[in-house]
Amino acid sequence: MTGEAGEVADLIKKGIYHQQGIDQPKLKKELGDVMWYLSALCTEFGFTLEEVMQQNIDKLKARFPEGYDPERTTFRDGEAS
């Protein structure tokens, strides 16, 4: 999964920082690969994708109760990520 995520990051890097544009069909393919591995891991450990996503939503709501704040991303006072 990390290899596929790296491919996604590389496409974004080239698209934004190297100003080459983002190859959306290739990005979609690589995101699908990441999702396949994520789904396989969830299956292996008995999680559903919905449970994992909801846990992340709950964590972000607790971290940003008033909505997203860039300042809160730099100092989280010992919060777990």
MIZADO-594075 format. One record per atom (N, C-alpha, C): x, y, z; residue in one letter. Coordinates in pm, whole numbers, padded with zeros to 5 digits, always signed. Each point is the difference from the previous one (the first is absolute). Example, Ala and Ser with C-alpha at 12.3 -4.5 7.8 and 13.67 -1.06 7.14 Angstrom:
REM MIZADO-594075
+01319-00569+00780A -00089+00119+00000A +00090+00120+00000A -00035+00105-00072S +00082+00119+00006S -00077+00109+00073S 
***
This chain:
REM MIZADO-594075
+00083-00118+00000M -00083+00118+00000M +00087+00125+00000M +00111-00005+00072T +00085+00120+00005T +00060+00030-00136T +00031-00104-00076G +00054+00023-00134G -00103+00069-00089G -00124-00045+00008E -00106+00062-00080E -00028+00144+00047E +00001+00021+00132A -00018+00136+00052A +00114+00090-00046A +00120-00056-00009G +00113+00076-00051G -00019+00040-00145G -00062-00089-00079E -00028+00035-00139E -00101+00114-00008E -00100-00001+00088V -00097+00110+00006V +00073+00129+00036V +00085-00006+00102A +00073+00119+00044A +00089+00053-00112A +00062-00089-00075D +00087+00042-00109D -00079+00071-00111D -00118-00053-00031L -00085+00066-00100L -00039+00141+00046L -00035+00013+00128I -00039+00130+00054I +00121+00094+00000I +00115-00049+00041K +00122+00081+00001K +00031+00052-00140K -00001-00088-00097K +00029+00042-00138K -00105+00096-00051K -00125-00026+00037G -00108+00085-00047G +00003+00140+00058G +00027+00009+00129I -00005+00130+00068I +00135+00070-00001I +00101-00066+00053Y +00128+00068+00019Y +00083+00009-00127Y -00015-00099-00087H +00073+00007-00127H -00085+00060-00111H -00123+00036+00035Q -00094+00066-00090Q -00021-00077-00129Q -00009-00132+00012Q -00022-00085-00117Q -00146-00036-00020Q -00086+00047+00089G -00140-00041-00007G -00016-00139+00060G -00121-00033+00037I -00027-00129+00062I -00070-00089-00101I +00060-00115-00026D -00058-00100-00089D -00113-00069+00077D -00122+00052-00015Q -00111-00050+00081Q -00033-00146-00023Q +00003-00052-00123P -00026-00143-00015P +00105-00086+00073P +00127+00041-00004K +00103-00075+00071K -00018+00014+00151K -00034+00121+00046L -00025+00022+00143L -00114-00089+00049L -00105-00006-00079K -00115-00083+00036K +00041-00147+00011K +00083-00047-00092K +00049-00138+00002K +00081-00026+00127K +00090+00091+00032E +00086-00018+00118E -00082+00009+00129E -00098+00090+00005L -00087+00006+00118L -00078-00130+00016L -00040-00058-00111G -00068-00131+00005G +00091-00106+00059G +00128+00004-00038D +00095-00096+00057D +00014+00018+00151D +00007+00126+00044V +00009+00028+00144V -00126-00053+00070V -00115+00024-00060M -00126-00046+00060M -00006-00152+00007M +00054-00068-00101W +00000-00147+00001W +00079-00051+00120W +00119+00056+00019Y +00082-00043+00114Y -00066+00036+00133Y -00060+00117+00008L -00070+00040+00122L -00114-00097+00031L -00076-00032-00103S -00110-00094+00018S +00051-00138+00043S +00110-00044-00059A +00057-00130+00036A +00046+00000+00146A +00062+00109+00044L +00041+00010+00141L -00120-00001+00094L -00104+00073-00037C -00122+00002+00082C -00057-00141+00012C -00006-00070-00111T -00051-00137+00001T +00085-00089+00089T +00130+00012-00012E +00093-00083+00078E -00019+00020+00151E -00029+00124+00040F -00011+00030+00143F -00143+00010+00050F -00096-00030-00087G -00140-00003+00042G -00065+00136+00014G +00056+00100-00066F -00059+00134+00000F -00084+00017-00127F -00096+00090+00005T -00065+00042-00124T +00057+00136-00038T -00006+00031-00129L +00044+00133-00043L -00081+00108+00069L -00128-00027+00020E -00088+00098+00065E +00046+00028+00143E +00039-00104+00074E +00048+00018+00137E +00127+00085+00003E +00090-00029-00090V +00126+00074-00006V -00026+00146-00034V -00086+00024-00099M -00031+00138-00039M -00071+00075+00112M -00094-00067+00068Q -00073+00067+00108Q +00092+00033+00115Q +00093-00089+00032Q +00095+00028+00107Q +00083+00124-00035Q +00040+00012-00127N +00077+00116-00042N -00084+00128+00007N -00124-00008-00042I -00091+00116+00008I -00016+00043+00145I -00022-00096+00089D -00017+00032+00143D +00126+00067+00055D +00118-00052-00037K +00126+00057+00046K +00014+00145-00047K -00031+00024-00127L +00014+00136-00054L -00102+00096+00060L -00120-00049+00026K -00101+00086+00066K +00045+00039+00140K +00064-00093+00071A +00051+00030+00134A +00117+00098-00008A +00083-00017-00099R +00118+00085-00015R -00037+00141-00047R -00101+00009-00085F -00040+00129-00058F -00150+00024+00023F -00043+00014+00125P -00144+00014+00027P -00063+00123-00064P +00080+00102-00025E -00051+00122-00063E +00029+00002-00150E +00044-00111-00055G +00039-00007-00141G +00152+00003-00011G +00049-00025-00118Y +00144-00009-00024Y +00069+00131+00034Y +00114-00011+00069D +00082+00115+00035D +00146-00038-00023D +00067+00062-00099P +00139-00036-00029P +00093+00011+00122P -00029+00092+00090E +00084+00016+00119E -00004-00125+00088E -00116-00066+00005R -00014-00121+00081R +00079-00117-00057R +00039+00008-00127T +00075-00111-00059T +00147+00006+00038T +00049+00116+00042T +00143+00012+00034T +00026-00032+00146T -00098+00018+00086F +00017-00030+00143F -00128-00064+00051F +00011-00129+00031R -00120-00073+00041R +00003-00038+00146R +00095+00054+00077D +00004-00021+00145D -00009-00148+00038D +00084-00082-00064G +00007-00140+00037G -00109-00089-00054G -00085+00051-00088E -00106-00083-00057E +00059-00110-00086E -00063-00114+00002A +00040-00110-00089A -00050+00030-00140A +00076-00039-00098S -00043+00025-00137S -00094-00106-00051S 
***
